[in-house]
Amino acid sequence: MRLSPLSVDEALASLRTGRDGLAPAEAARRLAEFGPNRVEELARESLLAGFARQFSHFFAIVLWVGAALAFLAERYGPGQGMSTLGVAIVGVILVNGVFSFWQEYKAERAVAALRRLLPQTVQVMRGGALEQIVAVDLVPGDVVVLAEGDLVPADCRVIEALGVRVNLATLNGESLPKARTAEPSQEDSPVLARDLLLAGTSLAAGEATAVVYATGMQTEFGHIARLTQAAGEAPSPLRREIARLSWLVAFLAMGLGVAFFLIGQAMRLPLIESCLLAIGIIVANVPEGLLPTVTLSLAMATQRMARRNALVRHLPAVEALGSASVICCDKTGTLTENRMAVKRLLLGRALLEPAALADRPELAARHRQLLLNAALCHNVKANRAGGAAAGDPMEVALAAMGRRAAGWERAVRLDEIPFDTARKRMSVLCDTPEGRVLYCKGALETVLPACEAVEGDAGVTPLDDAERARLLRAEDELAGSGLRVLAFAHAVIGAGGPPTDDRGLTLSGLVGLEDPPRPEVPGAIARCARAGIRVLMVTGDHPRTALAIAREIGLVTDASPRVVTGDELRRLSPAQLQLALDGRQLVFARVSAEQKMTLVEALKKKGEIVAVTGDGVNDAPALKTADIGIAMGLSGTDVAREAADVILLDDNFASIVAAVEEGRSVYENIRKFLTYILTSNIPELVPYLSFVLFGIPLPLTIIQILAVDLGTDMVPALALGAEKPDPAVMTRPPRARKERLLTWGLVARAYLFLGVMEAVAAMAAFLSVLARAGWHRGEALASSDPLYLQATTACLAAIVVMQVVNVFLCRHPRASSLAFGLTGNPLMLAGVAVEVTLILAIVYTRPGAWLFGTAPLGPEVWLQAALFALSMWALDELRKVWARRAGGGRGPERPANGSARARSPGSTP
């Protein structure tokens, strides 16, 4: 229902109500008909569905299949440890799923603690009596009474208004409060209509009586919430890459399994043995430790990001934020402090900073009338408890400045002419130590015609046409800087003289105010530029204000950047919009919720990974559509927070940049431990290949493979996932949307270089133990033979020793491992200690021998493995030297611990 431009009486009649409100019985009937005044929550996943999701994604399915195959192999070939492997894989799935669910559940609990969106109670007229009711019980036709600071509970038509100004930031991003009156408005947009109060906004000043015409999902607030629910949720880049990796692992394992089955058949092995061999190969090639390592790495990153004031609701969003190539950022409250501050003063002919009044007492004394005006002409209410004053943010800032004038506290306000949209000024009559004085402030175009004199450096002089023209030019210059300009005037009222603000005033000066940028933002914008991240301001505020702030924070440096308004955006076709987004420096102003979502979709079509920040209801659809939605935790609305992936606990844009740094580090760290984990797949695979092709005893059992994948490799891999961000990570451009987590370079290094060396060391250890005992090829060894147990133990030990060195090699794909100090990552030292302790326990304790089928080793085996490990280290260091030179002779970087390191292109480990 649209009540503009109806008169008050027509609006009441159309809703079949009156100024005394509805009768209680009629209100109850309407509540049953229209339903509660509640915005439906975004469709949220149930706890059970969220829990089940942790066990049904594709990688989990791959592990489920691996476990099933292990149990199948145990049934037809018992005694090979396959049942233990199956139980271990199921355990990995369960532990990982429970941990992931718990991480997301904790984040959701934190979000729930932030919920405080619509008012809980409201003053309403029912049957001529003022009652306080729960806001959800409001119905169309109710007459509500609102005061300064109240949240508007539903869409309402104003009946009476006294100095009402409403804060619309949650709906359209507008930083300055707007006046509202009972006079019919001709505006088409409900947000701009001067006679309407919309749900989710708040009264910055004044008092109002209004009739409710829309509740719940029928409000503008509800319309945006519905738009948010309709918006599709974009999967994170990491989710897409893990899904792709899962398919690759599945196809690789199945392919090798089928190949070995065919090899077995070609060698005339019994069918059951060929099947068991294939199953063993498939299970051996599924990296059981990858899923928990990824989850734990992301969880640790969320803790680091939380310490930097970014709450992550979904674990994959950690990495997704690091891949962002464009940040579409709201202005009010994110780039700015969401408070008004005096920026410039025009006193006489001098344009001054407000600090000049404090530094020069004689200047403050000369312009005392302007300061008294600022201190007295307002409706700000002081907080007796010592907190912030309540009222229009602009008036709060002016009152704080004005209280520098001596004697303001002794003035008594006698009368007031409130601000309204027609007069565009406010006046108060005060009894001051100098007598009765009328103080007036407002827009220069309405104050100037009432002035006959102007206060300057030489005192009060008549106001002529030249002076009027100069003042109008000065106002235009201040407004061009994005400032809200107010004129201040006063008049001394003689005894018995009638107070009036339409003639005989003396202009005291002009004051320019702004919502100041956060001090950390310019540095954060500069970091984004160095990191190749494009920042686009997308705001509902005035174009001139948006451009001024963009210049001040360094977002815009061109002499004539393009400012695209919502009206222009509406006229652009999808193709024109995508071409327009190629512009180097753009600012979007007066943009609606649908248009913000359209912008996000256009950027995604261009191949960008888009992060969107926002706090208002208007931001929620774009937050949900974006690759990464970032909502404000302090000033944000509940709808915005529900739609977001990340919540800024301090509402600060600089925290986004810190979180991006963490996210980029996560992606690099995942590649590091992928290299580490995949390397051990080759020495686990080659023993099976040797067993089939060369007819030797199986050098490594299934249960020993499990000891590596879920035992010795886990903590070192986790340590790689906890590496500190590389200082150079924010000097490289974001990776392309099509860039893969698992690259051919990574696979080649893990499988064809490091893995081959580990396989050689493992097979050498196995065969050397057999050779020293006098074993000959073709001689059968029982699975319980002490020699066989010792030989397989040597193979296992060699793999673990090689992995101890490999974890240091995997810290960087190009920088020398010597460039990193041992104290840079304490978890890595702990991981190596755990790895060594585990292999010693497996080799030298009875429980270890019983569970993993091992036997004690002599020192010569360890020495041989150490020599192979040293050789691997030397060869990879030579490869890194070649890689640095092939990369163009780049000089060393500084790693996280402060040592020199080679620059990484951020693409292929």
N, C-alpha and C positions, 0 to 999 in steps of 0.2 A: 504494500500500500504506500502511496506517495501523498503526503499531506501538504507539500509546497506546490503552488503558492496559495493555498487556502488560508482564509483568515482564521483567527483563533476560534471564533464561534462556529464557523463552518467545519473546522477540524474536529471540534468536540461533537458536533451534530453527526458527522460522518461515522464516528465511533460509538454513537448512542450513549454518550456519557455527559457529565457536566463538571463544573469546577469543584463540586463537592465529592467527585469521584463516584465509583460504582457502589451499589448496595452489596453487602456481604454475600447475599444469596446469588446475585448476578455474577459476582466475581468467582464464586465457586463453580457456577455453571460454565463460565468461560474457561476456567482452568481445565475442566473436563474436556471441553471442546478443542482448545488450542494446545493443550499440553503444558508441561512445566517450562519455565524460562531458563532453559539449559542448552548450551551448545553441545551437540553430540561429540563425544571424544573421538579422536582419530581412531580408525579401526586398528586396534592393537592386538598383537598376537597373544594368545593365552599362554599361561605359564607352561602348560602341558605341551602345547605345540612348539613353544620355544625350546623346551627341553628335548623334544623329539628331533627337532631340526639339527641339534648338535651331533646326532648319530645317523643322519640320513643324507648328508651331503656326499658328493661323489667320492672324495678321498676316503671317507669313512666306509662307503660301500666297497671300495677296493680292498680295504682292510678286512671287512666282513667276509668277502669272497676268499681272501687269503687264509683267514681263520678256518673257514669251512673246508677249503682244500687240505689244510693241515690235519684236521680231524678225519677227513676222508682217507688221507694217506696213512694215518695211524691205524685205521680200521683194517686196511689191506696189507700193511707192512709194519706191524707193531715193533716196538723196541728201538726206534730211531729218534725218539724225542719229539716227534711231530705233534703229539697231543700237548706237550709242554709249550711248544711254540704257539699252537692254537689258543691255549689259555692266555698266554702272554699278549697275543695280539688283541684278544677280546678285552683284556685288562687295559691295554693302551687306549682302545676306543672309549671304554667307560670312563677312565680317569680323565682323558682329554675332554670328553663331552661334558662331564660334571664340572670341570674347571672352567671351561668356556662359558657354560650357562651361569655359573656363579659370578664370573666377571661382569657379564651383561646385566645380571639381576642386581648386583651392587650399584651399577651405574643407574639403572632404572629407579632404585630406591632413592638415590641422590636427586634425581629429577623430580620425583614425587615430593620431596621435601621442599622444592622450589615453587610448588604450585600455589599461586595466590592471584587468580585472574579476575574474576568478577566479584562484586561485593556480596557478602553473605546476608546482610540485612539492608533494608531501605525504608525510608519514611514515605508513607502512602496515605492518601485520603480515601477513606472507606465510609460511605454514608455520612459525609460531612465531618467526620472525626479523623484526626491524624493518628495513624497507627504505625508501628514498626513491624514489618513482616519479613520473612525470608525471601530473598530476591527471586528464588526459583518459582515462587507462587505469584509473581506478577503476570497480569494478563492485559491484552489490548483494551484500552479504555481506562486503565488505572491512572490516577493523577499522582505523580511523585513529587516530593519536595527535596531539592538538592542544594547543598552548600559547598563552599570552597573546600577543595580537597577530596570531595566525594567522587567515586567511580560511577559512571553512568551505567545502570543495570540493564537497559534495553533501549531500542530505538524510540525516541520521544520527539513530540512536537512541543516547542516552547510555548507556554501560556503567558508566563510573566518572567521577566529577567531584570536583575539589578546588577549592572557591572559584570556580566558573565563573560568570561573568556575560557575557552576549552582547549585542552591539550590533545591534539590529534596525532601525536607521534606514533602511537601504536597502530593507527590505521593507514596513514599516508606518509609517515616519516617527517612531517612538517615540524620544525624545531620551535617555531614561535606560536604561542597560543592565539587562537582566533576568537573574535567577539561573536556572541550569539544574542539574538533579540527575539521578541515575539512578533515582529513585523514580518509579513509574508515575504518569502525569498523567491526570486525568479531563476535561481541556479538549477541546472539540470542534474548535477551530481549531488547525491545526498551528503557526501563528505564536505562539499563546499557550501551547501545550503545554510544560510545564517539563522534559520529558524528551527533547525534540527539539532538534537543531541543524540549521538550514536553510541551503542553499547561498546564497552571496552575503552572508551575515552574517559577523561577526568576533567573536573572543573578546576582550572588553575586559579580562578578568582570569581567572586560574585556569588549570587544566590539565584536559584531558578525554580519555577514550578512548571511542570511539563506533563503532557498526556502521552501515555505509552501507545504506540501504534504497531509495533512489531516486537515479538519475543522469540527467544531460542534461535532455531535455525533459519527463521524468517528475517533476522536482522542482517545488516551489512556484515557484521562480525561472523554470523553463521554462514553467509554466502562464501566468504573467504575460506572458512573452515571446510565447507563442502568442496571447494575447489582444491584444497589441500588433499582431501581424501581421494579425489579423483586423479590426482597427479601420481604417475607411476614412480616407484622407488628405483633409483639406479643402482645396479650392483657395483661394488667398489672394484677398482682395478686389481687389487690383490685377490679378491674372490674370483675374478675372471681368470687370473693367472694360476691360482691354485687349482681351479677346475681344469684348465688346460694341462697343467703339470700332472694332474691325476690321470687324465686320458693318456698322456705320453707314457707314464709309468705302467698303466694297465696294458697298453698295447706292447710296450717293450717286454714286460714280464710274460705276457701271453705268447708273444712272438718267439722269445727264447725258449719257453716251455714247449711249444709246438716243434721248434727246430730240434731240441734235444730228444723229444719223443721220436721224431723221424730218424735221428742219428741212432738212437737205441734200437729201433726196428731194423735199420740198415746193418747194425752189428749183430742182428739176430738175438737180441735180448728178449726174454719172455715179455709178453704184453704187459703183465702187471708191473714188472720192473721198469719198463719204459714209461708207464704212467706215473709210477712213484718218482722216477727221475725227473719227469716233466713238472710234477707238482713241487718237488723240492726246488727246482730252478725258479719256478714262478714265485714261490714264497720267499726265496732268497733275494729276489730282485725287487721286492716291495719294501721300500724304506720305512719300516715301522716307526722309526724314531722321528721321521720328518714332521708328522702332524703335531705331536706334543711339543717339539722344539719350536715350530712356528707359533703355536699358541702361547707358550711361555715367553717367547721373545716379544710378541705383541703385548702381552700382559705387563711385562717389565717396562715397555715403552709407555703404556698408559699410566703407570705410576710416575715415570719421569715427567710426562706431560701434565699430570695432575699437580705436580710440584711447580709447574710453570703455568698454572691456572687454566688448564684446558682439560675438561672432563670428557672422556671418550665413552660414548654409549655402546658402540659396536666395535669389537676388536679390529676388524679389517679397516676401519676408518683411520686408524693410526697411520698405516702406510698410504692410504688413499690421499690423505692431506699432504703427504710428502711429494706426491706425484702431481699436485695441482699446478697447472700452467696459467690459469686465470683466476683471480679472486674478484668477485663482484661484491663490492662492499657498500653497506649502508653508511650514511653520513652521521646522522644524529645519534649520539651515545656510543658510537664505535670509533669513528675518527675524531669526534668531538667529545667534550666532557658532559654534554647534555645539561648545561647550565649557562645562563646569560652572564656576560661580564662586560663592563665598560671598556671600550677599546680606544676611542678617540673623543676629544672634546674640542669644540670650536668656541673659544672665548675671545671676544673681540675679533681680531684678524689672525689670531694665532691658533694653529691646529696642534693640540698637545696630547701627550699620553696622560692617563689618569695619575700616574706616579708623580707628575709635576706638581700636583696639588699638595702632596705630602712633602716634597722636597723644597717647595717654595711657599712658606706660610703667608707671605705678603700677597701672593697670587690667590690663595684660598680666601684670604680676607677681602680682597677686591671683588671677588665673584661669590660672595657669601650668599647672595639671594638665590643663585642657581643651586647651591648646595642645600640650602634650607628647603627649596622647592623639592629636590630629590628626596630629602629626608622626611617630608611631610605629605606630599601629594601621592598617596598610594593606599592600598588596602592590605598591606602585608601585616600578618599577625606574628608577633614575637613569640618564640618558644620559651616559656618560663623555666623549662627543665634544662635549658642550656643547649638544646639541639638547634637544627637549622630552622630559620624562619619559614612560615607557611605563606604561600601566595604565588602570584605570577612571578616566574623566575626573572623576568625583566625588571619588575618592580623591586624584587629582593636585591638585585645587583645595584639598582639606583639608590635604594635606601641605605645600603652599606656604604656607598660613596658619599652620600649626603650627610651622613652622621659625623663627617669630619668637621662640619660647621659647628662652632661654639654656640650653645644656647638652644639648639634644636629641641632638646628634651623638655624645655620650659614652655614650648608652644602648645596651645590647646586648639584642637580642631573644632570649629563651631558649626560648619555646614559643608555640604559636598554636592557637587553636580557630577554624577557618575559618567564614566565613559560610555559612549554608544557609537554604533557604526555610522550614524549620520553626522554627528559632531566630530568624531575621531579625536576627542580630547577629554581630559578629566580635569576638574577644578575643585579646590578646597579653600574654604575661608578659615583662617587661623588667627588666633590671638597670640601675638609674639611680643618679645620685649620691645620691638620697634612700633608696636601698634597692630591694628588689624590689617592683614595682608591676604590678598587673594592669589593663590598659586595655581598655575595652569600648565599642563604638559600635554603634548599630543603631536600629531603629524604637522609638519611645518606649513602645509597648504591650508590648514584650518586655523592654526595659531597666528600665522603672519598677518592675515587680514584684520585681526583684532588688536594688533600692536601699532603704537604711534611713536615709540622710541626704542632704542637699542642700547644695551649696556656694552661699553667697550673699554679699551685701555685708558682712554681719556675721560671716562665717566659716561653719563647718560647723554646721548645725542639723538636728535630727531631722526626718524626712519624715512628716508627718501627713496625714490624709485631705484637709484643706483645701488643703494644698500640692500634693497629687497632683491634685486637681481643677483648681487654678490652672494647673498645668503642661499638663494635657490641653486646657484652653481655649486656652492660648497656642499649643500645637501646631496646633489647629484653625484659629486665626487665621492662622498662617504658611502652612499648607497651603491655606487659602482664597485666599491671594495667589499661588498657583501654585508654591510652593516645595516642594522635597523636604526634609523635616525629619528630622534625625538627632539622637538623644540620645547624650550622652557621659557615661560614668561610670568610676570607678576605685576600686581598693582596694589598700591597702598590705598586702603579704603578709609575715607574720612569718617568722622563721627556721624552716625546716622545715615551715611551714604549707602545706597543700594549696591550690594555686590553683584558684579556682572563680569563675564569673561568674553564678551563679544566686542569690546572696544576699550580703548584707554590703557592697554597693557604695555609693559616694557619687556622686550625680548632679552632674556638673560644669556642665551647661548644654545648651542646644539650639542647633543650627545649621541655618539654612535656606539651601538652594542653589538656583540656577536656571541655565538656559542663557540668558545675557544677550542682549538684543536688540542687533543691530548699531547703533552710534551714529548712522549715517546714515539708518536706516530711518524714524524718526518724521517727519523732514523730507520724505522721499520719499513717505510716506503722505499727508502734508498737500498735497504737490504734486499727487498723484493726485486728491485731493478737489477741489482748485481746478480741475483739468482735466476734472472730470466723469467720472472713471474710478472705477468701483466695485472695491474690493479685498475679496475673500473669502478668509479663511484656511481652507484645507482640509487637515487634518492627521490623521495616525494617532495623535497623542499624546492624553493624558488631557484630558477636557473642561475640568477646572479649570485645568490648566496652560495650555491653549490660550487660555482666556478671560483669564487673568492677563496673558499676553504681549500679547494683543490690546488690553487696556486700557493697558498700559505704552507701546505704540508709537502710541497714538491711533487705532487701527483701530476700537475700540469706545468710545463715550462715553456711551451710554444707561445708565440705572441698572439696567435689567433687560433686556439683549439676549437674543436667542434663540440657545441653543447646541444645534445639531442633531447628534445622535450617529449613528453608522452604523446602530445598531439602529432608531432612529426613521426614518432614511432608507429602510431596508428595507421599512418598513410603509406608506410613502407611495406612492400611485398616481402615474402621470405627471402627471395634472392637478393633484393635491394638491401635488406637488413644484414645478410651475411657479407655483402660487399662493403657496407658501411662499417662493419666491425673490423675491417682491415685498416681503418684510420689509426694513426699513430697515437694520438692523444684524444680520448673521448670522455665526456661527462654526460651522464643521463640524469635528467631532472624531471620532476612532475610525473613520475612513472607509477602506473597502477600495478596491482598485484598480478593481473594477467600478463601485463607487458613485461614485468620482471621475469616471469616464468618463460615467456617467449624469448627473451634475451638469452636465458640459460640454454634453452633448447637450440637456439641458433649457434651459440658458441660450441655446443657439443657436436653439432653437425659439421663444424669446421675442424673437428678432431681435437678440440681442447679438453683438458680435464678441469672441470669447473668447480671451484669452491664458492659458496655464497654465504655471506654473513647477514644477519638480521635480528631484530628484536621484536618487531610488531607482528600483529596478525597478518598484515599485508605481505609479510616476508615468507610466511609458511609454505605456500605452494612452490615457490622457487627453492626453498630449503630442501624440500622433499625431492624435487626434480633434479637438483644438482648432483654431481658425483659426491660432493662433501657439503653437507649443510652445517653451518656454524651458528648457533643461537647464543644470545646473551643470557647469562645466568642471573645478573642483578636486575636489569631493567626489562628483560625479555618477558614476553607473554607465554602462557602455558602452551598455547597452540604452536608457537614457534619452537619451543623447546621439545615438544613431542615430535615435531617433524625433522629435527636436526640429528646429525650423527655425533657432533662435538658441541659442547657447551662451554663458553668462556666464563669462568667464574669471576673474572674482574672486568668483563665487558671491554677489554682493551685490545685494539688491533695489533699492538706489539706482541701480545701473547700468541696471536695466530702465527706470526713469523717464527717465534720460538718453537711452536708446535710443528710447523712445516719442516724446520731443521731436524726435529726428532723423527718425523715421518720419512724424510729422505734417508736418514741414517738407518731406519728399520729396513728399507728396501735393500740397501747395500749390505746390511748385516745378514739378511735372509740369503742373499747370494753367497756370502762368505760361508755360512754353515751348510748351504746346499752343496758347495764345492767339497766341503769337508765330509759330509755324509755320503755323497755319491761316490767319492773316491774309494771308500771301503767296499763298494759293491763289486769292483773288479777282483780284488783278492778273495772275495767270497764266491765269485762265479768261476774263476779259473780252476780251483780245485775240482769242481764238478766236471769241467771240460777235460781236465787231465785224467780224471777217473774214467770217463767214457772213452776218450781217444787213445790213451796210453795204457789202460788196463792196470793202473796202480791202485792201491787202496785209497779210499776217499780221504783226502787230506784234511777236510774240515767238516765237522758234523753240523746238522741243523741247529742243535742246541748251542753250539759254539758261535754260530752266526748270530743267534739271538743274544749271546753274551756281548757281542760287539754292538749290534744295532740298538738294543735297549739297555745296555749296561755301560760299557766303557766309553762309548761315543756320546752319550747323552749330555753330561755336564760340560765337557769341552765345547760341544756344539752350542749349548745354551750360552756359554761365555762369549762365543763369537756373536751371538744375537744380542749381547749386552754391550758391545763395543761403543765407546763414546762417539758422538758425531764428529766426523772429520771437519776441521775448521774450513776446509775448502769446499765443503758440500753446498754452501750457500753462494758460491761463486760460479757454479755451473748451471747451465739451463736445465729446466725440468725435462725428464725423459718423455719421449713421444708416447702417445696413447698406444701405438702398435708395438712398442718395444717390449720384448718378452723377458719374463723373469728367468727362464731357463734358456740361455742362448747357446749357440753352437760353440762359442769360445769357452763358455763354462763347461759344457759337456766334454769338449776336447781336452781341456786341462785336467778335469776330474777323471775321465775314463781312459784317455789315450796317453796321458803323461804321468800324473801322480799315481793313478790307479795301477798302471802297468808296473811301475817301480815297486809298489807295495805287493803286487802279485808275485813278482820275481823274488822279493825278499821272503814272502810266506812260503813259496814252493821250495826255495833254497833251504829254509829252516827245516821243513818237513823231510826233504830228501837227505839232508846231511845227517839228521838223527838216524834215519834208516841205514844210511851208508856206513856210519861209524859202528853200527851193531852188526854189520855183515849181511844185511838183507839184500836179496837179489830180485830183480824184476820177474814177476810171475809167481813169486812165493806168496802164498795166502797168509793173511793175518786176521785172526779173529778180532771182533770189535772189543773184546775184553783183554786182549793181549797187552801186557805192560809196554811193549815196544810201540805198538800202534797208538796206545794212549799217550805216550810221551811224544811221538811224532806229531800227532794232531795238536797236542798242547804247544809244541814249538811253532807250528803254523799259526795258531791263534795268538801266541805271544808276539810273534814277529809283526803281525798286523797291528796289534795294539801299540807296540813300540814305534812303528812307522806313523801311526795316527798321533802319537804324542808330538812328534816333530811336525806333522802335517798341520796341526792346529795353529802353530806359529806361522807357517807358510801361508795359511788361508786368511791371515789378518788383512792382507791387501794384495790385490792381483798384480801390482807392479812395484810397490815399494819393498825394499829389503826388510826382512824380519828383524834385522839388527837395528832398524830405525825406531823400533818401539821399545820403550823401557819396560822392565818387568813389572813395575808398579802401576802402569797405566790402566790395567784391567785386572783388579784383584780376583775376580771370578775366574779368570783364565788360569791363574796359578792354582786356585782351589780345584778347578776342573781337572788339571793335569794330576794333582795330588790324588783326587778321587779315582782317576783312570788307573794310575799306578797301583793304588791300594786294591782296587777291584781285581786287577789281573794277578797280583800277588796272592790275594785270597783265593782266586779260582785255581791257581797252580799249586799252592802250598798248604791249603787247609782241607780237612776231610770233607766238610760240607761242599766245598767248591769242587773237589774231585768227584764226589758222588753225583752232584747235580749236572756238571758239565762234562764229565768223562775225561778228566785230565790226570796227569801224573807229574811229579816234581821234575824240574829241569836243572841241568848243570850250568855253571857260569859261562861256558863256551857258547851256549845257545844265545844268551843275552848279549854277549859281546858281538857275535855275528849279526844279530838283529840291529844293534847299535851302529855297526859299521855301515850296514845298508841304509839306515836312517840318515846317517851323516852324508852319505852319497846323494840321497834324495834331496837333502837340504842344499847341498852344493850345486846340483844340477838345476834346481828351481831358482836359486839365486842367479845363476848364469842366464836362465831364461828371462828373469825380470830385468837384468841389465840390458839384454837385447831388446826387450819390450820398451824400455824407457828410451833407448836410442832410436828405435823404429818409430816411436811416437813423436819424433821431431826434436829430440834433444832437450826436452823440457827440464827445467831445473827442479830441484827437490821441493816438496811441499813441507808444511809443518803438520805432523800428525797430532792426534788429540792429546798425547802426553808431552808434546813440546819438542820432539825430535824431528829431524828432517825426514821427509818422505817424498816419494815421487807423486806427481799429479796424476790423478785417475780421471779418465774421461767419463766415468760413471756409467759405462755401458756393459763391458764384458769382463768379468773376473778372469 
